[in-house]
C-alpha cells in the first residue's frame, strides 16, 4: 500500500487558533508526544513571528529525534535566515516557504504580478536549500488560483530545489471533487511533480477539510497536513485522527497507510486539549467523549451481541478504554498506581501521593471512579506540583436572597498563609475577587468554560479559564465535584502561570503586582 506522510502542524497552524498561546516548554511537551505518535513531520512554528516562537522551534529541533522538524517562513530572506538558524541542530530540518498565488491575494495583499511572485518563490526556495536538503513550497490560496499559473510556479520551484509541493485550501473553499481534479491536473501538467512529495493542507470552513484531504489522497497526494483535534485558524484544519482512522478503517478503498502509532492518538488528543485549553466537543469523531458511547436500546443490544453491529473500529486501537474502570474507596495505593501505569503515566513518588490523596477524597463522595476521573486527577495534581500558590480552602455563602460572599485561604510557596474575603454577583465571582484582592492583582477574565467530565450528579466538573495579565494571556484548568472549587482551582492555575513567568524574569521580586 502507498505510504501517506503525516505532516502535523498543531504547533504552528493549531496555535493560531484564537485564544491559544503555548510557551516553549508546552510546545516541547506536545512535540515529544507527536514523536511518540510517530508523525513524519512536526511543523514546530513560525520563527520570525516572535522570539518565543523561535525559541520553541530551537528547543524542539535540539531535543526531538525521528520526525523531520519544520519551520515556516515567508518568501523573504530574513524569514528564511531565522528559520534556518532555529533549525540548526535538527536531526532532519525542513524549511517550509509560502507565497500566495491567487489573483485576489496577489493584487490586494501582495501587490505583485504573477511574474514577480514566481521569481520571488524561486529565490526563496534556492535560499532555503542553503540551510537544508528538504524544502517545502506552499502556494497559499492554491484552490482559488488559476490552475495553469499554479502549474507554472510549481514547475519553477521544483527546478529550484523544492522537495515537497503543498496545495493549500487556505480558506476552506474547495469541495472534494474539485480537489481531486486539481491534483490530477497538476500531476498531468507539471514537469517533475511525480518526483516530489505532493501535500495538501485543508481548512474546515465548510466542514470539508477531512473529505478534501481524502479526495487528494485518492488523486495521488502523498502527504497530508493536519492538526490534533482539527484545531487551527477559524474553523480549524483537517483532523489528524480522522485522516488516520479513515485510512485504517477503509484501507480496502484507499490502499494507503500511515506510519502512525494509532494507540497514541487519544493520549495526544487529551494532551493538546489540556495545554491549549480547547475542549474537544463530545460528538467529535474518534476522540470525542461520545465517539464510542451507545445510548439507544437497539444499539446497546447489538453491541452486546457483537461489537461490529454498531462499531466500525476498536476503541482500544486509538488508546481508549472499552469499558468503564471501576475503582472505589476500598481500592489501595498499589492498584491505583498500577492503573495509572497502564494509562501511560509515570509519576514521581510525591506526585503519586498527591494524586492518590485526591483519588481517596473523590472515592469517598462518588460510588464509581472512571478513567476520565483518573486522568483529570492526575492532570490537576501534576500540573500543580510546582505552584507558587496552593488552595487551602474556599468557603462561599450564596442564595437567592443574600449577597454572595467568599472566603479563600491560599498557601504561598514557603508556607505563608494568605486569606481574603469578598462579595460578588455569584459565588465564583466572589471567590475570584477575594483572590485578586489578597494578591493585589487585577487580571482580566476573558473566558470561563464549565463542563462535566463524566456523567451523573456526582460527576467531576471541569473548568477552563483564560485571563489577561500584563498584556499576555494565561490559561488555567481545574476539576472538582464542586464547581466553585473547580472554578477557583482553574483561576489559581492561570494566576500561577502568570506568577511563574514573573518569577522567571525577576527571581528576587515579590510575585504580587505592586
Phi, psi and omega in degrees: 000151178296142176269127176255121178284139177254115180256106184268123181244027178303320185280350178246286180292323179299322181288346177280001174300135179307128177090356182261131176211114182255137175277168183305321180293322177293320177299319180296319179299317178293319180299320177299319179290325177296325176294321175298322178292340177072042173291159182277325182223136172247112174278104192278342179159189184236082193307324182290343186296322181193158176301323179296321178294317179298319179297318179298317179296316180300315181299314180293319180298324181286325192253338185264125178247151179112278180292155169292140177255124189246142174235138181272147178208141169289169178282056180232141185304313183297317178305314185291321178298314180295321178296316180298319179295319181296330183265008188308321185258013181288142176295317177227086181284145177219124176258131183247105180259146181221151177207135180292144182235351179284148180300325181296324178282317181299318185280314189265337182252310187266337183055048178238150171279167177299320181295317179296319180296319180298316179297320180296319180297316180297316179301317183295316180297318180297318179294317180298328179292345175290339184257333186203156177278343180254115179229129176252137175244130177247130173267093183304139182062037183302322186287350173249014179268159174292127187297322181294317178293322178301317179297320179297313183290324177294318179299320182293318181285333174297315179298326182282347176122007178294137180254344177226132175249124180254135180245091185273137168265074193303323183249015177063039189268327190280169176238162188307318181299319179294317180301316180297315180297322181295315179299314180298317180300313182294322177297325182278333189246000184245109179301132177087355185291336179284353182254003180237166174286136179252116187244153171228148182227101189252133176262162195252026184302328176253013180073023186243012186301313180292317180298318179294322178295318180292324176297322179295320178298317179300330183273348178128001178297146182243356179217139177241130176262127189205175180226157174292133181064008178071020183287161178153188180308140175052247182275003174096189184246177170299136183275127181305315184295328179287317178299311184300313184283331175296317178293324181288311184291323182251042178297336176298330183270314187272334183051044182218155182217163171246173176258015184293146170274093189302331183292347179267359185298309186293319179298320179295319179301314182294320180297313180296320179298317182292315185283332178271341184077011180263111181290146175272125181298143185304325183264018178295134179302141174073306189249358179290156181303325185264004187301330180238025181262145179229123180248321181298137182303319181297318179295316180300316180298316181296315182295322179296328180279319179198120184305327186293347180296324182226007178235123182266355177211160181269126180303324182293338180297329181256013176089019177258155177277137177283324186243158177289130176283128180255104173234140182223192187292344179269357180289142182267173183296324181295315179296321179297312181297320180297317181294320178297323178296319178296328180279356175096011181268136175239101186253151172288169180300317181294316179296320179296317179299316180297314181295321181293320177299316179296321178299315180297320178298317180291321182295331177290338184255342188231136184294322188226129178259121182265171177299321179298322176299314181299317180297322179293319179299310182296316180301315181293310188290318181292319181293338181262008186294338181240027183291148175280321178244134177238146178282126174268305173201159172225134179231129180235149174234120187209155179177181185279346181236017179227159179280119180302130181228143180227138171244127183232133175241130178242154173245118180277152175314125183104349175102356180294135180262130178240141181221140180218150178229140178202162173252165179197183180284345177200175183297322180292314178300318180296318180295318180296320180292325178296318179294313181299321182292315184291331180266358179056049177231163180218062179291154179265117178281113185258343179203139178222122181232134179235132174213161177271130179285317179234178183272168175090167182288343179267008187296152170288136174263136179248129179241135174236127179237153173235128177236155174244123177223130182055044175064022175226146182266140178231140181250137177228148182225141178211151178221143179190158175293329177270118186293334177292315178296317178301320180295317179294318179298320180294315180297318180293323178298319178293318179295322178298321178298319179294317181293321180296323178293317178299318182297323180292322181288317183219087186300335184275344186278148176297149184283344179287157170276132181257000000 
